[in-house]
Amino acid sequence: MGRTVPSFRIALYQEEKKWKKFRVALDKKNKILFDDLFATARLYISACMMACRPVRLESIFMAVIFHHFKQILSLGE
């Protein structure tokens, strides 16, 4: 029996491909930062999958926001 919903790893890759034209318009330094943004989302791929959000980008944004929130909190330690 096949899957009805692609794994989030595949969905994240598909979402990243949708933003290819945006990435192409960036300069070299910003392309690296843009790639890092999606790499950050990959750190929380299990949580993104469990969120089961109909809009994939919501989970990606939340993963990035959560990661940055953790970094901000660690600055106060």
mmJSON file of the N, C-alpha and C atoms, coordinates in Angstrom:
{"data_MODEL":{"atom_site":{
"group_PDB":["ATOM","ATOM","ATOM","ATOM","ATOM","ATOM","ATOM","ATOM","ATOM","ATOM","ATOM","ATOM","ATOM","ATOM","ATOM","ATOM","ATOM","ATOM","ATOM","ATOM","ATOM","ATOM","ATOM","ATOM","ATOM","ATOM","ATOM","ATOM","ATOM","ATOM","ATOM","ATOM","ATOM","ATOM","ATOM","ATOM","ATOM","ATOM","ATOM","ATOM","ATOM","ATOM","ATOM","ATOM","ATOM","ATOM","ATOM","ATOM","ATOM","ATOM","ATOM","ATOM","ATOM","ATOM","ATOM","ATOM","ATOM","ATOM","ATOM","ATOM","ATOM","ATOM","ATOM","ATOM","ATOM","ATOM","ATOM","ATOM","ATOM","ATOM","ATOM","ATOM","ATOM","ATOM","ATOM","ATOM","ATOM","ATOM","ATOM","ATOM","ATOM","ATOM","ATOM","ATOM","ATOM","ATOM","ATOM","ATOM","ATOM","ATOM","ATOM","ATOM","ATOM","ATOM","ATOM","ATOM","ATOM","ATOM","ATOM","ATOM","ATOM","ATOM","ATOM","ATOM","ATOM","ATOM","ATOM","ATOM","ATOM","ATOM","ATOM","ATOM","ATOM","ATOM","ATOM","ATOM","ATOM","ATOM","ATOM","ATOM","ATOM","ATOM","ATOM","ATOM","ATOM","ATOM","ATOM","ATOM","ATOM","ATOM","ATOM","ATOM","ATOM","ATOM","ATOM","ATOM","ATOM","ATOM","ATOM","ATOM","ATOM","ATOM","ATOM","ATOM","ATOM","ATOM","ATOM","ATOM","ATOM","ATOM","ATOM","ATOM","ATOM","ATOM","ATOM","ATOM","ATOM","ATOM","ATOM","ATOM","ATOM","ATOM","ATOM","ATOM","ATOM","ATOM","ATOM","ATOM","ATOM","ATOM","ATOM","ATOM","ATOM","ATOM","ATOM","ATOM","ATOM","ATOM","ATOM","ATOM","ATOM","ATOM","ATOM","ATOM","ATOM","ATOM","ATOM","ATOM","ATOM","ATOM","ATOM","ATOM","ATOM","ATOM","ATOM","ATOM","ATOM","ATOM","ATOM","ATOM","ATOM","ATOM","ATOM","ATOM","ATOM","ATOM","ATOM","ATOM","ATOM","ATOM","ATOM","ATOM","ATOM","ATOM","ATOM","ATOM","ATOM","ATOM","ATOM","ATOM","ATOM","ATOM","ATOM","ATOM","ATOM","ATOM","ATOM","ATOM","ATOM","ATOM","ATOM"],
"id":[1,2,3,4,5,6,7,8,9,10,11,12,13,14,15,16,17,18,19,20,21,22,23,24,25,26,27,28,29,30,31,32,33,34,35,36,37,38,39,40,41,42,43,44,45,46,47,48,49,50,51,52,53,54,55,56,57,58,59,60,61,62,63,64,65,66,67,68,69,70,71,72,73,74,75,76,77,78,79,80,81,82,83,84,85,86,87,88,89,90,91,92,93,94,95,96,97,98,99,100,101,102,103,104,105,106,107,108,109,110,111,112,113,114,115,116,117,118,119,120,121,122,123,124,125,126,127,128,129,130,131,132,133,134,135,136,137,138,139,140,141,142,143,144,145,146,147,148,149,150,151,152,153,154,155,156,157,158,159,160,161,162,163,164,165,166,167,168,169,170,171,172,173,174,175,176,177,178,179,180,181,182,183,184,185,186,187,188,189,190,191,192,193,194,195,196,197,198,199,200,201,202,203,204,205,206,207,208,209,210,211,212,213,214,215,216,217,218,219,220,221,222,223,224,225,226,227,228,229,230,231],
"type_symbol":["N","C","C","N","C","C","N","C","C","N","C","C","N","C","C","N","C","C","N","C","C","N","C","C","N","C","C","N","C","C","N","C","C","N","C","C","N","C","C","N","C","C","N","C","C","N","C","C","N","C","C","N","C","C","N","C","C","N","C","C","N","C","C","N","C","C","N","C","C","N","C","C","N","C","C","N","C","C","N","C","C","N","C","C","N","C","C","N","C","C","N","C","C","N","C","C","N","C","C","N","C","C","N","C","C","N","C","C","N","C","C","N","C","C","N","C","C","N","C","C","N","C","C","N","C","C","N","C","C","N","C","C","N","C","C","N","C","C","N","C","C","N","C","C","N","C","C","N","C","C","N","C","C","N","C","C","N","C","C","N","C","C","N","C","C","N","C","C","N","C","C","N","C","C","N","C","C","N","C","C","N","C","C","N","C","C","N","C","C","N","C","C","N","C","C","N","C","C","N","C","C","N","C","C","N","C","C","N","C","C","N","C","C","N","C","C","N","C","C","N","C","C","N","C","C","N","C","C","N","C","C"],
"label_atom_id":["N","CA","C","N","CA","C","N","CA","C","N","CA","C","N","CA","C","N","CA","C","N","CA","C","N","CA","C","N","CA","C","N","CA","C","N","CA","C","N","CA","C","N","CA","C","N","CA","C","N","CA","C","N","CA","C","N","CA","C","N","CA","C","N","CA","C","N","CA","C","N","CA","C","N","CA","C","N","CA","C","N","CA","C","N","CA","C","N","CA","C","N","CA","C","N","CA","C","N","CA","C","N","CA","C","N","CA","C","N","CA","C","N","CA","C","N","CA","C","N","CA","C","N","CA","C","N","CA","C","N","CA","C","N","CA","C","N","CA","C","N","CA","C","N","CA","C","N","CA","C","N","CA","C","N","CA","C","N","CA","C","N","CA","C","N","CA","C","N","CA","C","N","CA","C","N","CA","C","N","CA","C","N","CA","C","N","CA","C","N","CA","C","N","CA","C","N","CA","C","N","CA","C","N","CA","C","N","CA","C","N","CA","C","N","CA","C","N","CA","C","N","CA","C","N","CA","C","N","CA","C","N","CA","C","N","CA","C","N","CA","C","N","CA","C","N","CA","C","N","CA","C","N","CA","C","N","CA","C","N","CA","C","N","CA","C","N","CA","C"],
"label_alt_id":[null,null,null,null,null,null,null,null,null,null,null,null,null,null,null,null,null,null,null,null,null,null,null,null,null,null,null,null,null,null,null,null,null,null,null,null,null,null,null,null,null,null,null,null,null,null,null,null,null,null,null,null,null,null,null,null,null,null,null,null,null,null,null,null,null,null,null,null,null,null,null,null,null,null,null,null,null,null,null,null,null,null,null,null,null,null,null,null,null,null,null,null,null,null,null,null,null,null,null,null,null,null,null,null,null,null,null,null,null,null,null,null,null,null,null,null,null,null,null,null,null,null,null,null,null,null,null,null,null,null,null,null,null,null,null,null,null,null,null,null,null,null,null,null,null,null,null,null,null,null,null,null,null,null,null,null,null,null,null,null,null,null,null,null,null,null,null,null,null,null,null,null,null,null,null,null,null,null,null,null,null,null,null,null,null,null,null,null,null,null,null,null,null,null,null,null,null,null,null,null,null,null,null,null,null,null,null,null,null,null,null,null,null,null,null,null,null,null,null,null,null,null,null,null,null,null,null,null,null,null,null],
"label_comp_id":["MET","MET","MET","GLY","GLY","GLY","ARG","ARG","ARG","THR","THR","THR","VAL","VAL","VAL","PRO","PRO","PRO","SER","SER","SER","PHE","PHE","PHE","ARG","ARG","ARG","ILE","ILE","ILE","ALA","ALA","ALA","LEU","LEU","LEU","TYR","TYR","TYR","GLN","GLN","GLN","GLU","GLU","GLU","GLU","GLU","GLU","LYS","LYS","LYS","LYS","LYS","LYS","TRP","TRP","TRP","LYS","LYS","LYS","LYS","LYS","LYS","PHE","PHE","PHE","ARG","ARG","ARG","VAL","VAL","VAL","ALA","ALA","ALA","LEU","LEU","LEU","ASP","ASP","ASP","LYS","LYS","LYS","LYS","LYS","LYS","ASN","ASN","ASN","LYS","LYS","LYS","ILE","ILE","ILE","LEU","LEU","LEU","PHE","PHE","PHE","ASP","ASP","ASP","ASP","ASP","ASP","LEU","LEU","LEU","PHE","PHE","PHE","ALA","ALA","ALA","THR","THR","THR","ALA","ALA","ALA","ARG","ARG","ARG","LEU","LEU","LEU","TYR","TYR","TYR","ILE","ILE","ILE","SER","SER","SER","ALA","ALA","ALA","CYS","CYS","CYS","MET","MET","MET","MET","MET","MET","ALA","ALA","ALA","CYS","CYS","CYS","ARG","ARG","ARG","PRO","PRO","PRO","VAL","VAL","VAL","ARG","ARG","ARG","LEU","LEU","LEU","GLU","GLU","GLU","SER","SER","SER","ILE","ILE","ILE","PHE","PHE","PHE","MET","MET","MET","ALA","ALA","ALA","VAL","VAL","VAL","ILE","ILE","ILE","PHE","PHE","PHE","HIS","HIS","HIS","HIS","HIS","HIS","PHE","PHE","PHE","LYS","LYS","LYS","GLN","GLN","GLN","ILE","ILE","ILE","LEU","LEU","LEU","SER","SER","SER","LEU","LEU","LEU","GLY","GLY","GLY","GLU","GLU","GLU"],
"label_asym_id":["A","A","A","A","A","A","A","A","A","A","A","A","A","A","A","A","A","A","A","A","A","A","A","A","A","A","A","A","A","A","A","A","A","A","A","A","A","A","A","A","A","A","A","A","A","A","A","A","A","A","A","A","A","A","A","A","A","A","A","A","A","A","A","A","A","A","A","A","A","A","A","A","A","A","A","A","A","A","A","A","A","A","A","A","A","A","A","A","A","A","A","A","A","A","A","A","A","A","A","A","A","A","A","A","A","A","A","A","A","A","A","A","A","A","A","A","A","A","A","A","A","A","A","A","A","A","A","A","A","A","A","A","A","A","A","A","A","A","A","A","A","A","A","A","A","A","A","A","A","A","A","A","A","A","A","A","A","A","A","A","A","A","A","A","A","A","A","A","A","A","A","A","A","A","A","A","A","A","A","A","A","A","A","A","A","A","A","A","A","A","A","A","A","A","A","A","A","A","A","A","A","A","A","A","A","A","A","A","A","A","A","A","A","A","A","A","A","A","A","A","A","A","A","A","A","A","A","A","A","A","A"],
"label_entity_id":["1","1","1","1","1","1","1","1","1","1","1","1","1","1","1","1","1","1","1","1","1","1","1","1","1","1","1","1","1","1","1","1","1","1","1","1","1","1","1","1","1","1","1","1","1","1","1","1","1","1","1","1","1","1","1","1","1","1","1","1","1","1","1","1","1","1","1","1","1","1","1","1","1","1","1","1","1","1","1","1","1","1","1","1","1","1","1","1","1","1","1","1","1","1","1","1","1","1","1","1","1","1","1","1","1","1","1","1","1","1","1","1","1","1","1","1","1","1","1","1","1","1","1","1","1","1","1","1","1","1","1","1","1","1","1","1","1","1","1","1","1","1","1","1","1","1","1","1","1","1","1","1","1","1","1","1","1","1","1","1","1","1","1","1","1","1","1","1","1","1","1","1","1","1","1","1","1","1","1","1","1","1","1","1","1","1","1","1","1","1","1","1","1","1","1","1","1","1","1","1","1","1","1","1","1","1","1","1","1","1","1","1","1","1","1","1","1","1","1","1","1","1","1","1","1","1","1","1","1","1","1"],
"label_seq_id":[1,1,1,2,2,2,3,3,3,4,4,4,5,5,5,6,6,6,7,7,7,8,8,8,9,9,9,10,10,10,11,11,11,12,12,12,13,13,13,14,14,14,15,15,15,16,16,16,17,17,17,18,18,18,19,19,19,20,20,20,21,21,21,22,22,22,23,23,23,24,24,24,25,25,25,26,26,26,27,27,27,28,28,28,29,29,29,30,30,30,31,31,31,32,32,32,33,33,33,34,34,34,35,35,35,36,36,36,37,37,37,38,38,38,39,39,39,40,40,40,41,41,41,42,42,42,43,43,43,44,44,44,45,45,45,46,46,46,47,47,47,48,48,48,49,49,49,50,50,50,51,51,51,52,52,52,53,53,53,54,54,54,55,55,55,56,56,56,57,57,57,58,58,58,59,59,59,60,60,60,61,61,61,62,62,62,63,63,63,64,64,64,65,65,65,66,66,66,67,67,67,68,68,68,69,69,69,70,70,70,71,71,71,72,72,72,73,73,73,74,74,74,75,75,75,76,76,76,77,77,77],
"pdbx_PDB_ins_code":[null,null,null,null,null,null,null,null,null,null,null,null,null,null,null,null,null,null,null,null,null,null,null,null,null,null,null,null,null,null,null,null,null,null,null,null,null,null,null,null,null,null,null,null,null,null,null,null,null,null,null,null,null,null,null,null,null,null,null,null,null,null,null,null,null,null,null,null,null,null,null,null,null,null,null,null,null,null,null,null,null,null,null,null,null,null,null,null,null,null,null,null,null,null,null,null,null,null,null,null,null,null,null,null,null,null,null,null,null,null,null,null,null,null,null,null,null,null,null,null,null,null,null,null,null,null,null,null,null,null,null,null,null,null,null,null,null,null,null,null,null,null,null,null,null,null,null,null,null,null,null,null,null,null,null,null,null,null,null,null,null,null,null,null,null,null,null,null,null,null,null,null,null,null,null,null,null,null,null,null,null,null,null,null,null,null,null,null,null,null,null,null,null,null,null,null,null,null,null,null,null,null,null,null,null,null,null,null,null,null,null,null,null,null,null,null,null,null,null,null,null,null,null,null,null,null,null,null,null,null,null],
"Cartn_x":[0.842,0.0,0.893,0.616,1.44,1.057,1.923,1.664,0.742,-0.146,-1.013,-0.381,0.517,1.192,2.696,3.412,4.863,5.544,6.66,7.384,7.762,7.949,8.246,9.609,10.501,11.818,11.645,10.791,10.51,9.752,8.791,8.007,8.897,9.861,10.783,11.625,12.085,12.855,12.004,10.736,9.836,9.606,9.453,9.24,10.476,11.643,12.896,13.011,12.577,12.608,11.683,10.561,9.622,10.253,11.222,11.871,13.145,13.37,14.606,14.793,13.725,13.842,14.231,13.688,14.052,15.543,15.996,17.396,18.336,17.956,18.786,19.0,18.012,18.106,19.004,19.378,20.229,21.702,22.486,23.929,24.516,25.776,26.409,26.331,26.621,26.597,25.196,24.192,22.821,22.297,22.818,22.436,22.847,24.018,24.505,23.597,23.225,22.321,20.951,20.474,19.189,19.233,20.337,20.509,20.547,21.165,21.218,19.825,18.954,17.587,16.884,16.994,16.38,17.125,18.42,19.177,18.699,18.354,17.82,16.5,15.653,14.373,14.587,15.643,15.934,16.282,16.747,17.062,15.812,14.665,13.406,12.408,12.924,12.074,11.044,11.398,10.45,9.297,9.615,8.575,7.689,8.274,7.495,6.525,6.996,6.162,4.988,5.255,4.213,3.194,3.562,2.644,1.462,1.682,0.621,-0.12,0.622,0.028,-0.287,-1.452,-1.78,-0.869,-0.343,0.589,1.989,2.792,4.117,4.999,4.872,5.725,5.529,4.34,4.091,5.022,5.16,6.04,7.495,7.872,9.248,9.542,8.615,8.802,8.883,8.014,8.016,9.328,9.867,11.147,12.259,12.282,13.308,13.123,11.884,11.605,12.0,11.644,11.976,13.487,14.205,15.665,16.271,15.777,16.286,15.905,14.726,14.304,15.247,15.591,16.535,17.879,18.344,19.616,19.551,18.46,18.299,18.314,17.61,17.592,18.973,19.752,21.086,22.029,21.731,22.576,22.47,21.342,21.154,21.806,22.293,22.904,24.327],
"Cartn_y":[-1.174,0.0,1.246,2.19,3.388,4.457,5.423,6.552,7.553,8.147,9.173,10.555,10.686,11.955,11.7,12.526,12.296,12.553,11.903,12.15,13.622,14.139,15.561,15.888,14.932,15.149,15.464,14.701,14.946,16.258,16.504,17.736,18.966,18.875,19.99,20.234,19.168,19.293,19.945,19.528,20.104,21.594,21.955,23.359,24.185,23.611,24.298,24.528,23.56,23.714,24.834,25.017,26.082,27.467,27.564,28.85,29.041,28.194,28.243,29.589,30.132,31.411,32.534,32.482,33.47,33.346,32.109,31.853,32.341,32.095,32.495,34.008,34.766,36.223,36.778,35.944,36.392,36.408,37.235,37.195,35.968,35.702,34.468,34.315,35.404,35.351,35.021,35.645,35.409,34.041,33.487,32.125,31.133,31.338,30.464,30.58,31.801,32.012,31.394,31.519,30.93,29.41,28.809,27.36,26.964,27.796,27.535,27.559,28.394,28.476,27.128,26.514,25.202,24.115,24.275,23.307,23.348,24.532,24.667,23.92,24.035,23.316,21.805,21.33,19.885,19.376,20.247,19.835,19.392,19.906,19.642,18.915,18.088,17.433,16.505,15.86,14.976,15.773,16.909,17.76,18.327,18.697,19.214,18.156,16.927,15.835,15.611,15.665,15.411,16.549,17.736,18.871,18.676,17.938,17.629,18.884,19.902,21.156,21.036,21.526,21.444,22.315,23.39,24.25,23.933,23.296,22.834,23.973,25.118,26.25,26.705,26.488,26.845,26.068,24.783,23.951,24.354,24.687,25.108,26.406,27.371,28.638,28.427,27.572,27.335,26.692,25.787,25.158,26.207,27.106,28.144,29.109,29.523,30.432,29.781,28.516,27.808,27.739,27.439,27.354,28.701,29.758,31.091,31.502,31.112,31.389,30.714,29.458,28.751,29.459,29.947,30.662,31.957,32.673,33.922,33.64,32.609,32.264,31.866,31.21,30.784,31.969,33.091,34.279,34.855,34.62,35.137,34.286,33.134,32.227,32.61],
"Cartn_z":[0.0,0.0,0.0,-0.879,-0.987,0.018,0.142,1.051,0.361,1.136,0.58,0.731,1.698,1.955,1.846,1.083,0.99,2.338,2.564,3.804,3.862,5.055,5.167,4.58,4.599,3.982,2.492,1.824,0.409,0.242,1.122,1.044,1.231,2.139,2.361,1.109,0.493,-0.754,-1.841,-1.949,-2.948,-2.683,-1.42,-1.066,-1.405,-1.128,-1.451,-2.961,-3.75,-5.209,-5.672,-4.983,-5.349,-5.193,-4.305,-4.03,-4.847,-5.846,-6.628,-7.34,-7.915,-8.624,-7.658,-6.459,-5.436,-5.117,-4.921,-4.569,-5.674,-6.92,-8.059,-8.072,-7.627,-7.641,-6.532,-5.574,-4.47,-4.877,-4.183,-4.433,-3.724,-3.987,-3.507,-1.983,-1.257,0.203,0.72,0.128,0.57,0.155,-0.948,-1.335,-0.256,0.297,1.367,2.589,2.936,4.072,3.814,2.593,2.226,2.365,1.914,2.06,3.528,4.347,5.789,6.417,5.87,6.372,6.238,5.075,4.875,5.648,5.822,6.631,8.081,8.561,9.924,10.047,9.049,9.072,9.124,8.459,8.468,9.867,10.75,12.114,12.874,12.459,13.163,12.262,11.375,10.384,11.037,12.134,12.813,13.407,14.016,14.588,13.487,12.371,11.238,10.732,10.65,10.185,11.141,12.427,13.42,13.503,13.046,13.094,12.137,11.057,10.078,9.615,9.271,8.795,7.307,6.874,5.449,4.571,5.141,4.415,4.925,4.093,4.524,5.022,4.392,4.724,6.177,6.73,8.132,9.058,8.827,9.656,9.489,8.266,7.992,8.733,8.633,9.341,10.848,11.383,12.824,13.261,12.477,12.812,12.872,11.9,11.868,13.035,13.288,14.412,15.727,15.9,17.14,17.339,16.27,16.369,16.763,16.144,16.469,17.888,18.335,19.703,20.703,20.429,21.294,21.328,20.181,20.131,20.937,20.836,21.595,23.09,23.519,24.942,25.444,24.613,25.041,25.205,24.569,24.723,26.131,26.793,28.143,29.223,28.863,29.862,30.162],
"occupancy":[1.0,1.0,1.0,1.0,1.0,1.0,1.0,1.0,1.0,1.0,1.0,1.0,1.0,1.0,1.0,1.0,1.0,1.0,1.0,1.0,1.0,1.0,1.0,1.0,1.0,1.0,1.0,1.0,1.0,1.0,1.0,1.0,1.0,1.0,1.0,1.0,1.0,1.0,1.0,1.0,1.0,1.0,1.0,1.0,1.0,1.0,1.0,1.0,1.0,1.0,1.0,1.0,1.0,1.0,1.0,1.0,1.0,1.0,1.0,1.0,1.0,1.0,1.0,1.0,1.0,1.0,1.0,1.0,1.0,1.0,1.0,1.0,1.0,1.0,1.0,1.0,1.0,1.0,1.0,1.0,1.0,1.0,1.0,1.0,1.0,1.0,1.0,1.0,1.0,1.0,1.0,1.0,1.0,1.0,1.0,1.0,1.0,1.0,1.0,1.0,1.0,1.0,1.0,1.0,1.0,1.0,1.0,1.0,1.0,1.0,1.0,1.0,1.0,1.0,1.0,1.0,1.0,1.0,1.0,1.0,1.0,1.0,1.0,1.0,1.0,1.0,1.0,1.0,1.0,1.0,1.0,1.0,1.0,1.0,1.0,1.0,1.0,1.0,1.0,1.0,1.0,1.0,1.0,1.0,1.0,1.0,1.0,1.0,1.0,1.0,1.0,1.0,1.0,1.0,1.0,1.0,1.0,1.0,1.0,1.0,1.0,1.0,1.0,1.0,1.0,1.0,1.0,1.0,1.0,1.0,1.0,1.0,1.0,1.0,1.0,1.0,1.0,1.0,1.0,1.0,1.0,1.0,1.0,1.0,1.0,1.0,1.0,1.0,1.0,1.0,1.0,1.0,1.0,1.0,1.0,1.0,1.0,1.0,1.0,1.0,1.0,1.0,1.0,1.0,1.0,1.0,1.0,1.0,1.0,1.0,1.0,1.0,1.0,1.0,1.0,1.0,1.0,1.0,1.0,1.0,1.0,1.0,1.0,1.0,1.0,1.0,1.0,1.0,1.0,1.0,1.0],
"B_iso_or_equiv":[0.0,0.0,0.0,0.0,0.0,0.0,0.0,0.0,0.0,0.0,0.0,0.0,0.0,0.0,0.0,0.0,0.0,0.0,0.0,0.0,0.0,0.0,0.0,0.0,0.0,0.0,0.0,0.0,0.0,0.0,0.0,0.0,0.0,0.0,0.0,0.0,0.0,0.0,0.0,0.0,0.0,0.0,0.0,0.0,0.0,0.0,0.0,0.0,0.0,0.0,0.0,0.0,0.0,0.0,0.0,0.0,0.0,0.0,0.0,0.0,0.0,0.0,0.0,0.0,0.0,0.0,0.0,0.0,0.0,0.0,0.0,0.0,0.0,0.0,0.0,0.0,0.0,0.0,0.0,0.0,0.0,0.0,0.0,0.0,0.0,0.0,0.0,0.0,0.0,0.0,0.0,0.0,0.0,0.0,0.0,0.0,0.0,0.0,0.0,0.0,0.0,0.0,0.0,0.0,0.0,0.0,0.0,0.0,0.0,0.0,0.0,0.0,0.0,0.0,0.0,0.0,0.0,0.0,0.0,0.0,0.0,0.0,0.0,0.0,0.0,0.0,0.0,0.0,0.0,0.0,0.0,0.0,0.0,0.0,0.0,0.0,0.0,0.0,0.0,0.0,0.0,0.0,0.0,0.0,0.0,0.0,0.0,0.0,0.0,0.0,0.0,0.0,0.0,0.0,0.0,0.0,0.0,0.0,0.0,0.0,0.0,0.0,0.0,0.0,0.0,0.0,0.0,0.0,0.0,0.0,0.0,0.0,0.0,0.0,0.0,0.0,0.0,0.0,0.0,0.0,0.0,0.0,0.0,0.0,0.0,0.0,0.0,0.0,0.0,0.0,0.0,0.0,0.0,0.0,0.0,0.0,0.0,0.0,0.0,0.0,0.0,0.0,0.0,0.0,0.0,0.0,0.0,0.0,0.0,0.0,0.0,0.0,0.0,0.0,0.0,0.0,0.0,0.0,0.0,0.0,0.0,0.0,0.0,0.0,0.0,0.0,0.0,0.0,0.0,0.0,0.0],
"pdbx_formal_charge":[null,null,null,null,null,null,null,null,null,null,null,null,null,null,null,null,null,null,null,null,null,null,null,null,null,null,null,null,null,null,null,null,null,null,null,null,null,null,null,null,null,null,null,null,null,null,null,null,null,null,null,null,null,null,null,null,null,null,null,null,null,null,null,null,null,null,null,null,null,null,null,null,null,null,null,null,null,null,null,null,null,null,null,null,null,null,null,null,null,null,null,null,null,null,null,null,null,null,null,null,null,null,null,null,null,null,null,null,null,null,null,null,null,null,null,null,null,null,null,null,null,null,null,null,null,null,null,null,null,null,null,null,null,null,null,null,null,null,null,null,null,null,null,null,null,null,null,null,null,null,null,null,null,null,null,null,null,null,null,null,null,null,null,null,null,null,null,null,null,null,null,null,null,null,null,null,null,null,null,null,null,null,null,null,null,null,null,null,null,null,null,null,null,null,null,null,null,null,null,null,null,null,null,null,null,null,null,null,null,null,null,null,null,null,null,null,null,null,null,null,null,null,null,null,null,null,null,null,null,null,null],
"auth_seq_id":[1,1,1,2,2,2,3,3,3,4,4,4,5,5,5,6,6,6,7,7,7,8,8,8,9,9,9,10,10,10,11,11,11,12,12,12,13,13,13,14,14,14,15,15,15,16,16,16,17,17,17,18,18,18,19,19,19,20,20,20,21,21,21,22,22,22,23,23,23,24,24,24,25,25,25,26,26,26,27,27,27,28,28,28,29,29,29,30,30,30,31,31,31,32,32,32,33,33,33,34,34,34,35,35,35,36,36,36,37,37,37,38,38,38,39,39,39,40,40,40,41,41,41,42,42,42,43,43,43,44,44,44,45,45,45,46,46,46,47,47,47,48,48,48,49,49,49,50,50,50,51,51,51,52,52,52,53,53,53,54,54,54,55,55,55,56,56,56,57,57,57,58,58,58,59,59,59,60,60,60,61,61,61,62,62,62,63,63,63,64,64,64,65,65,65,66,66,66,67,67,67,68,68,68,69,69,69,70,70,70,71,71,71,72,72,72,73,73,73,74,74,74,75,75,75,76,76,76,77,77,77],
"auth_comp_id":["MET","MET","MET","GLY","GLY","GLY","ARG","ARG","ARG","THR","THR","THR","VAL","VAL","VAL","PRO","PRO","PRO","SER","SER","SER","PHE","PHE","PHE","ARG","ARG","ARG","ILE","ILE","ILE","ALA","ALA","ALA","LEU","LEU","LEU","TYR","TYR","TYR","GLN","GLN","GLN","GLU","GLU","GLU","GLU","GLU","GLU","LYS","LYS","LYS","LYS","LYS","LYS","TRP","TRP","TRP","LYS","LYS","LYS","LYS","LYS","LYS","PHE","PHE","PHE","ARG","ARG","ARG","VAL","VAL","VAL","ALA","ALA","ALA","LEU","LEU","LEU","ASP","ASP","ASP","LYS","LYS","LYS","LYS","LYS","LYS","ASN","ASN","ASN","LYS","LYS","LYS","ILE","ILE","ILE","LEU","LEU","LEU","PHE","PHE","PHE","ASP","ASP","ASP","ASP","ASP","ASP","LEU","LEU","LEU","PHE","PHE","PHE","ALA","ALA","ALA","THR","THR","THR","ALA","ALA","ALA","ARG","ARG","ARG","LEU","LEU","LEU","TYR","TYR","TYR","ILE","ILE","ILE","SER","SER","SER","ALA","ALA","ALA","CYS","CYS","CYS","MET","MET","MET","MET","MET","MET","ALA","ALA","ALA","CYS","CYS","CYS","ARG","ARG","ARG","PRO","PRO","PRO","VAL","VAL","VAL","ARG","ARG","ARG","LEU","LEU","LEU","GLU","GLU","GLU","SER","SER","SER","ILE","ILE","ILE","PHE","PHE","PHE","MET","MET","MET","ALA","ALA","ALA","VAL","VAL","VAL","ILE","ILE","ILE","PHE","PHE","PHE","HIS","HIS","HIS","HIS","HIS","HIS","PHE","PHE","PHE","LYS","LYS","LYS","GLN","GLN","GLN","ILE","ILE","ILE","LEU","LEU","LEU","SER","SER","SER","LEU","LEU","LEU","GLY","GLY","GLY","GLU","GLU","GLU"],
"auth_asym_id":["A","A","A","A","A","A","A","A","A","A","A","A","A","A","A","A","A","A","A","A","A","A","A","A","A","A","A","A","A","A","A","A","A","A","A","A","A","A","A","A","A","A","A","A","A","A","A","A","A","A","A","A","A","A","A","A","A","A","A","A","A","A","A","A","A","A","A","A","A","A","A","A","A","A","A","A","A","A","A","A","A","A","A","A","A","A","A","A","A","A","A","A","A","A","A","A","A","A","A","A","A","A","A","A","A","A","A","A","A","A","A","A","A","A","A","A","A","A","A","A","A","A","A","A","A","A","A","A","A","A","A","A","A","A","A","A","A","A","A","A","A","A","A","A","A","A","A","A","A","A","A","A","A","A","A","A","A","A","A","A","A","A","A","A","A","A","A","A","A","A","A","A","A","A","A","A","A","A","A","A","A","A","A","A","A","A","A","A","A","A","A","A","A","A","A","A","A","A","A","A","A","A","A","A","A","A","A","A","A","A","A","A","A","A","A","A","A","A","A","A","A","A","A","A","A","A","A","A","A","A","A"],
"auth_atom_id":["N","CA","C","N","CA","C","N","CA","C","N","CA","C","N","CA","C","N","CA","C","N","CA","C","N","CA","C","N","CA","C","N","CA","C","N","CA","C","N","CA","C","N","CA","C","N","CA","C","N","CA","C","N","CA","C","N","CA","C","N","CA","C","N","CA","C","N","CA","C","N","CA","C","N","CA","C","N","CA","C","N","CA","C","N","CA","C","N","CA","C","N","CA","C","N","CA","C","N","CA","C","N","CA","C","N","CA","C","N","CA","C","N","CA","C","N","CA","C","N","CA","C","N","CA","C","N","CA","C","N","CA","C","N","CA","C","N","CA","C","N","CA","C","N","CA","C","N","CA","C","N","CA","C","N","CA","C","N","CA","C","N","CA","C","N","CA","C","N","CA","C","N","CA","C","N","CA","C","N","CA","C","N","CA","C","N","CA","C","N","CA","C","N","CA","C","N","CA","C","N","CA","C","N","CA","C","N","CA","C","N","CA","C","N","CA","C","N","CA","C","N","CA","C","N","CA","C","N","CA","C","N","CA","C","N","CA","C","N","CA","C","N","CA","C","N","CA","C","N","CA","C","N","CA","C","N","CA","C","N","CA","C","N","CA","C","N","CA","C"],
"pdbx_PDB_model_num":[1,1,1,1,1,1,1,1,1,1,1,1,1,1,1,1,1,1,1,1,1,1,1,1,1,1,1,1,1,1,1,1,1,1,1,1,1,1,1,1,1,1,1,1,1,1,1,1,1,1,1,1,1,1,1,1,1,1,1,1,1,1,1,1,1,1,1,1,1,1,1,1,1,1,1,1,1,1,1,1,1,1,1,1,1,1,1,1,1,1,1,1,1,1,1,1,1,1,1,1,1,1,1,1,1,1,1,1,1,1,1,1,1,1,1,1,1,1,1,1,1,1,1,1,1,1,1,1,1,1,1,1,1,1,1,1,1,1,1,1,1,1,1,1,1,1,1,1,1,1,1,1,1,1,1,1,1,1,1,1,1,1,1,1,1,1,1,1,1,1,1,1,1,1,1,1,1,1,1,1,1,1,1,1,1,1,1,1,1,1,1,1,1,1,1,1,1,1,1,1,1,1,1,1,1,1,1,1,1,1,1,1,1,1,1,1,1,1,1,1,1,1,1,1,1,1,1,1,1,1,1]
}}}
